[in-house]
Amino acid sequence: MPLYKMHGKKRGFQKYLVRVNYTDDAGKCKQCSRVAYGLDSAKDLESRLLRKKFQKDIKPHYTLAEVQKEYILSEKFEIRESTLEKKKEIYRFHIAPFLGNVRLDRLSTKVLQNWKLQIESGNFAIATKKNIYTELRAILNYAVRMGYLPRNPLLRVGNFKSTLIVRKKMQYYTAEEFRRFIRAARDSAEKVEHCRNDVSEWNYYVFFCIAFYAGLRKGEIFALKWTDIKENYLTVSRSINQKLRGEDRETAPKNASSVRTLQIPRPLMDVLNAHKERQKRLSGYNEDFRICGGVRPIRDTSVQKKNIEYATKAGIKTIRIHDFRHSNASLLANAGVNIQEIARRLGHSNIEMTWGTYSHLYPKAEDKAVAVLNKVII
């Protein structure tokens, strides 16, 4: 439904052809064209034609909140539960307070621009603001798809932009920093076992070993069972989310590429073998025990606390749990391991994601490339 600039003016206003495509009651595709002078007049004419042609389907009395409820129901069986909860959260905190009670026919460019300014004043990161915009756009796209709106009014407002995006420095542990961190974790586990005859502290030691040596996501580690280990190979086939309402949710991993089988490094294999012997002493042990926990995995909040505790004892910086995954990839990248193998081990859906994140960690590759070119004498 575009606007075409034409030759000619009237009282100084540019001439436009306004064309609207629609489907009539018989299901036939039709087209309606009109002429207007001036861009604002052309846009207004386009809106009036759309309302006229789609008036049987448009539901102006619907509020955005009502549409959002329909939209969430339509997505319920299409996306992961954790993703659905994120969408609900974005709407609840960043869209509903400003636009939830607004009727569809009153979602004007001005109203949406004011909403955008409200979000801008929230001092959010640019990535957060873009996620908020994406969610509102998805809801309004659903309204268009269902025939409640002739078009998405948010598209005229546009997405959030940043004049300068400073890439955050990636946080990770070097091999030496990890040795210090994991030594503090081991000392803590040994102390608890000696003083209280309690082996539960070893679960955190093993968790961080898996995070560093295998580069697994947090939810993937929580979901691991002893049945996932065959000889010296580890299969990742599930994930656990502890942040949803109610009990833990076991789901498939993040994407199809996340289902993978990894050869286990020897130091990690030694850690896992020793930990399995400890768990065998627990009442009710079986092969379906979670590697980091037992009947159920260790708690997310406890892992966060232990992370800070061990880093403090080791006298090193504290990094996020997800940064242990970065530590794994950084170590491999700096050693010149093929980026495609790193992507496979991390379970990335495409190599571009891996390259975009870790390409700067390949300094030796540039030296090699220049060395080759230096040999071409002219």
N, C-alpha and C positions, 0 to 999 in steps of 0.2 A: 504494500500500500504506500508507494513512494510519492514524493512531490518532484515534478520535473520543471526545471527552469526553462522558460521559453523566451524567444526573441520578442522584444517590445516592452514598453512601460506605459503607465497611466498615472498622471499626476506625480511622476517621479518614483512610483512603486513598480518593482519588477513583476513581470507576468509569470504565473505558475500554472501548470496543469496538475490538478489534483485527481488521482485515480484510486478507486477503491475496488478491491476484489471481494466478492462474497458469494455465498451459495443460496439460491432461492429455495422456496418451499418444496420444489420438485427435486431438489438435490443437484440442480444444474449450476455450473460455475458461471457467474455473471460478473460484469464489470461496469462501473459507473464513473464517468469522467466529468469534471467541471473545471472552470477557469477562475482564478482569483488573482488579485494584485496585492503584492506585499507578502513577505514570509509569514507574518503573524496571522494575516487573514487566511492564507492558504492552510496553515495548521488548524485554524478554527473551523474552516470549511471541511477539512478532512475529518475532524472530530464529529461534526454534525452529521456528515454522511455516514460515518461508522455507526453512530447511535441510531440513525434511521434504519440502516440496513440490518443491524443486529439487535434491534430493540426487542425482538421476541425472546432472545437468549440472555440478554444482559439482565442481571439481577442487582440493580443499584441499591436495594435495601439491605443487601448482605454487608456485614461488617468484615473487616480483615480478620478478626478473631474467628468468625464462623468459617471463613474460607480456610484459615490455617488448620482448624480441626479436621476438615475434610482432607486437606493435603496430607496431614500426618497419618491419617487412616490409610490413605492410598499408598504411602511409603512404607507402612509397617512391615510388610512381608517382602519388600524389595531391597532393603539395606540392613546392615548389621544393627543390632540393638543399641550398641554403644554410640553409633553414628546418629541413630534416631534420637537418643537422649541429648546429644550435643545440639541437634537442630532445635529441640524443644527448649533447651537452656538458652540458646541465642535468642529465640523468639521471646521467651519469658522476660529476659533482662534488658534486651536492647531494642525490641520492636513493639511489643505489647504495650509498654507504658506510654508510648507516644502515638501509636497508630492503631492499637487493638480495637478501639470503639469507633474508628472512622469508617463511614460507608464507602463502598467501592467507587461510587460516582463522585465522591468528594476527595478522592486521592489525586489531587491536582499536582502539577509540577511544583507549585509554591509550597504545598503541604509537605511533599516529599523532600524538597530542598531544605525546609526548616528542620525536618527529622535528621537529615544528613548533617546539618550544622550542630544539632544536639549531640550526635555521635562524635563529631570532630572535637567538641569541647570536652569529651570524656578522657582525653589524653591516652587513647589506646594506641597500641602498636599498629602499623599500617597493615600487617597481616591479619590482625583481629578485625579491623574495620572492613577489610575486604571480605572476610568470612561473614560478617553481619550483613553486608550488602548482598552477598551471594544468596543468603537464606531468604531475604525479603524478595529478591528477584525470582527465586524458585517458587515461592508462594504465589506471586502475581502471575508467573508463567502458567501455573496450575489453573488460576482463575481464567486466563485466556484460553487455555486448552479446553476447559469445561464450558466455555461460551459465556462466562459471567462478565467478562470484559472484552472489548474489541481488540485491545492491545495492551502491552505492559507499559504503564506510565512512568515506571522507574527508569526505563532506558534513556529517556530524555535528560534525566538528572545526571546519569553517569556514575561510574564507580569512584571510590576514593582514590586519590593520587598522592604521591609523595615526591617533592622536588628533589629530595636527596635520601637515598636508602643506604645507610651504613651497615654493611654486613657485619653481624656480630662475630667476634672471634670464637672459633670453635673451641670448646673445652674438652679436654681428654687427658688421660694419664699416659705418661711415657712408661716404658717397661720398668724402669727403676722406681717411679712413683707408685706403680701398681704393686711392686714387690713390698714396698713399705706399707701400703694400705692393707694388703692381704696378710702381711705378717702381724699387723695389729689385730686383724679379725681372728686369726688363728690363736694368738695369745689370749684373746678374750674367751674364745670357745674352750680352750684348754683349762683356763682358770675356773669357768663355770662348771665344767665337768668334774674337775678335781674337788672343788668346794662343796658342790651340791649333788654330785653324781647325776648331773642333768646334761644330756647331749643335745638339747634343743638349740643351743647357740650355734652349733655346727651348721644348722640349716642356712644361716646368713652367710657364713664363710663359703659354703658351697654355692649359694645364689650368686655371689659376686665373682666367684671363679668361672661359673658358666657364662655370666654376662660378659666377662672380659675375653675368655678363650673362645667362646662360640659366637659372641655378638648377637645373642637372641634378645628379642623384645621382652619387657618385663612380664607381660601376660603370657608369653610363650614359656617362660621359665616356670611361672606359677603352675602351668598346666602339665609340665613334664611328669611322666610316670616311669618306673623302672622298666616297664614293658617297651618303652620307646628306645631302649638301648639294646642293640644287637652287636655282640663282639665289640668292635671299636667304632661303631657308627651310631649316631644319634638322629632320630627322625622327629621332625617338628610337624605336627598335624593338628594341633588345637591351641586355643588360647583361653585364658580366664580373665574376666573383667570383674574387679571387686568394687567398682564404683557405681554400679547400677543399684537401684532400690531392691531390697530383699537379699536373697542369698547370692553367692557367687554364680556367674553365668559362664558356662563353658561353651565356646563357639569355635567355628573354624578360624584359622589365622586371618590376618588382615586382607590378603589377596591370594590368588591361585599360586603365585610364585613363592608365597611364604610357606607353602607345604614343601619341605625339602629334607634331604638326608645329608648329614655332615660327618665327615671323618673327625673323630675326636682327638685333639692333641694329647700327647702322652702325659704331660703334667695334669691335665684335667681328668684323664682317665684314672690316674692314681688317686686323685681327690674323690672321684665318684665311687671307686671300688671301696675305699676306706669308709666312706659315708654309708654305703649299702650295708656293710658289716655292722655299723652302729645301729642302723634302723632295724636290722634283723633281731636285735635284742629287745625291741619294743613289742608290747602286747598286741596281738592281732596283725602283725606284719604280713603283707602279701605283696606281690609284684605290682599291684595297682596303687600302691602308696605313691603319693606325690613325692618326688625326689627332695624338694625343699618343703618339708612339712610333715607329711605322713598321710593321715586320713583326709586332711584338707591342707592347702598350701599355707605358708606363712603369710602374715598380714602385710598389706601394702604400707600402712602407716609405720609398722615396726621396721620394715626395710629402710624407709626414709630416715628414721631415727638412728639405726645402726650405721647407715652411710655417713652421717655427720659424726657419730661417735668414733668410728674407726679412723676417719680422716684426721680428726682432732688429735687422737692418740698418736697417729703417724707423723703429725706435724706437717701435713701437706694441705693443699687447697681442697675444698669440697666441690665435687662435680655432681651433676644430676645423675639419676639412675640411668637415664637414656644415654648419657655421655660415656658409659662403659662400652656401649655399642660403638660409639665413635672411636673410643680408644682401640677397640679391636680393628676397625677399618683403617685407622690412622697408622697403626703398627704395620699392617699388611701393605698399605699404599707406600709408606716410606721405604719398605723393603723391596719395592718394585713388583709386587704381586699383580698379575693381570687384573684390570678393573672389572672384567666380566666375571671372574671368579669371586671377587669381593661382592659384586652384586648378587651372585647366586647364594653365597653364604649368608648374606644379610636378608635374603628373601625379598629384594626389591622387585617391583613389577616391571621396571625397564631400566636399562643401563644408563639412560640419560639422567635419571634421578641420582644414581650413584656418582656419575661423573660430575654432575653439577655440585655435589656436596664435597667430594674428596679430590677433585682434579688438582687443586692447589698443593696437595701433599705429594706431588710427583716432581720434585725439583731435579732429580737425576735424569728424568726423561728428556728434559730440555738440554741438559749438558750432552747427552748422547746424540741428540738430533744435531746440535751445532757441531759436534766433533765429526760427524759424518759429512756434513756440508763443507767443513774446513778442508777436507781432503780433495774437494773438487777444485783444482787449480785452473785458472783461465789465463 
